[in-house]
Amino acid sequence: MWLALAGAILVEVFATLALRASDGFRRRAWIAPVVAGYVTSFYLLWLALSWGVPVGIAYGIWTACGVALVALIARFLFKDPLTPVMMLGIALIVSGVFTIELAGVGP
């Protein structure tokens, strides 16, 4: 179940970076990878949910990891800005999701 969630995150990151590379779909070769990536990502997220990952945990991890990974990778691929304030924001998002995940773990 966690492998499905990890796959959903990685595929979603790829699709988002492909969306950026498509330049607003002006580069038509990127349309199929974007669509296939998002469809595959949602399918893997659905699998993780159907195998028992709570939706709040799965969605939180999926979005937080996606935001962090896209920002970091886009910095190197596309020379997008990544300021200290943005890095602090990413750290806060990740720590918030981690806190929610810990709260969801029962005794």
LINUR-V262496 format. One line per field, one symbol per residue. ss: DSSP state (h for helix, s for strand, l for the rest). phi: phi as a letter, one per 20 degrees, with the letter a starting at -180 (. if undefined). burial: I if it has 16 or more other C-alpha atoms within 10 Angstrom, else O. A space follows every 50 residues. Layout:
ss: ???
phi: ???
burial: ???
This chain:
ss: lhhhhhhhhhhhhhhhhhhhhllllllhhhhhhhhhhhhhhhhhhhhhhh llllhhhhhhhhhhhhhhhhhhhhhhhllllllhhhhhhhhhhhhhhhhh hhhhlll
phi: .ffffffgfffffgfffffffflmmfeffeffffffffffffffffggff eofffffffffgffffffffffffgefdlffbegffffffffffffffff fffeeef
burial: OOOIIIIIIIIIIIIIIIIOIIOOOOOOOIIOIIOOIIIIIIIIIIIIIO OOIOOOIIIIIIIIIIIIIIIIOIOOOOOOOOOOOOOOOIOOIIOOIIOO IOOOOOO
